[in-house]
Amino acid sequence: MKREKAVMDNCIFCKIIEHKIPAQIVYEDEKAMAFRDLNPQAPLHVLVIPKKHIPTTLDIAKEDNELVGHLFQIANKIAEENGIAGRGFRLVMNTNPESGQSVYHIHLHVLGGRLMHWPPG
Ligand code: AMP
């Protein structure tokens, strides 16, 4: 995959994709990757990301629809493999500052292994 160097250099998740900084990778294929969150908010907290650099959900183009669906398939697989699919888990994608988005490369949080509360904080 052709990667824009300027983007890669500024994006921490692009660096993880390029194996330039370490992460606890739990899944990888040619289009996506999943790794453990550095600051877990639940017993299971994994981030599923596309290898394509997409800054926010607002930047998801029609051509990315299959890729975004793929991220959800990976999240489901991770929940199943960790034995929490039936109990329940939460999938979150934050968009822009008021949501708390801190890394501008879309990522699906997979949170589980404890009771989740609603409304979220
Ligand atoms: P968000 O606030 O929705 O943008 O989520 C970004 C998430 O990335 C946070 O939960 C961080 O703990 C996590 N994070 C930031 N840097 C790393 C890293 N190098 N490895 C793993 N997770 C990270």
Residues whose N, C-alpha, C, O or C-beta is under 5 A from the ligand:
A	BS01	AMP	A23 R36 D37 L38 N39 N94 G100 Q101 S102 V103
